[in-house]
């Protein structure tokens, strides 16, 4: 489809924000699905979910936008695969429920596949020329594990290792293998807003004293709060006030000696990795429509005794405060009298970074069109 560029100037001092149509126009939403979400790394499952050979798990990648049917499978050699869940014969779903199997079999016409996606059997196909061919196997998607999380991409426009590298470098000292998933504090939030507005709010520092006056400003030192940008992600440093919990950073860590109470990582386009002294809160932003979003919070606990103190406490309250203001902005950006805003060079560095990446991907440039920082 034709797309008018968002026109975000790479210099924040003279840049204007995204045009309002980016946040509510149905055509823009479909374009973002095709050019952004299909070309970027997406969280697909918890790495610890599939442990025994033969385990299969059907998933829908970004239901509401991509709606891509996939199946995760652990073969008999304990190799994990991410496959299309669509039969290569007539398009029926191959796996319709989680379980343990020796092969995948389409219940429509009996075509069978090994757990690596190779087609092994098809009844009543005698006489078909050039059959089977690689096109009859289930397409395989790339699959990467980082810590407790699995990621895939339909057509990746950026390198996974480069995408995740800043997180790895800052958190290599943490024993991620000891982080335990906590289902009791993991939940989904639904809001009436565009997915990018939620990311905008997360990425700018400006709103903290206004929206989170009671919940965060008693803990975080707003004056010391800052954002560092990388090519595909950025990092907000939650510096704490005296007496609040901080990380015990090793001597060779780049932030050793600083009172860091939270590392807030955002990875383009829709993933937040929030590290606190107690562990990790993963936020996956899932677009459901032009003005509807689901945010999945997943908690991985390292030090449970620190759970209710510091910047990582009261996460539900902080989320409720964010949702209220984001939904207010959603109503506002549909106004016929609003088109664009400007950026604070001190407090909206992360939001500007996000907008330049989104602009590049929506123009079709993907990783090639995105500026290095």
C-alpha angles and dihedrals in degrees: 000000000000112000129193106217116248089231101218108175112227089226108078093203091067101024128115122211126252115298114257092248089069088069103049114009111113092215091053090049092054091047091051089052093052101038102031113025098035089052101046138070115271132191107248108171148336110280092223094056096084112051111138123069111258094033113140127186123187114211136175111224109227099342108213097034115030095015089188114170110223137165127210114210135183109207128210090270089055092250113148120224136186109208139173108264092212120103112240091223107061105343103259119147111267099201118035101170142025116262148108118287140156094225142000117255127188108226092206100069105351102256110160133207135189115240089260089060099257112144109236107170141021122172123226097008096123111143097025108137122231091010131179103027132163088269088069092061119089109264111251123219124208113264127198132180125212116177108310095342136089122209134191139171133204094217109354116214094185136046115262096216092051090046095053098032098098090053092048092049095050097042103034090111093059118095095234090172087067095052109111123210111240111204092182092068097034116096146145126250123203121203138175098239143094115270093239093056089059090052091046091056093047093050101050122078095201099089098052099094092038102044101024099035095134101029105046113009092073088059108030126063100230094192091057094044111115144163129228119197129212128179098273103012145022137217129220116202114218101204112192135220119249114290096024122118115271137178118272093228120195119250093253094051114114090233098044112144095023122114096244112171096168140017108206109195122187118190120195124291113000115346130104122189109190115190120196131170087262096052141272134329112195117201117193114190109211119190112221098172142330091293104018129079139175119208115197116206115200120183126207112186125210104161109021093184089070095048099105100041136074130006092330095061125090093028092155092055092048089050092051090051091050094047094053094053095041091053088049090054090049090058090047100050090059089064116119086222097058125075112148144344137206133249133246104232089210102044109023102051092118094050092049090049090052092049094051090053093046090049092051095049094045089053086058096251096114113174091346094058098044117102120238118238 
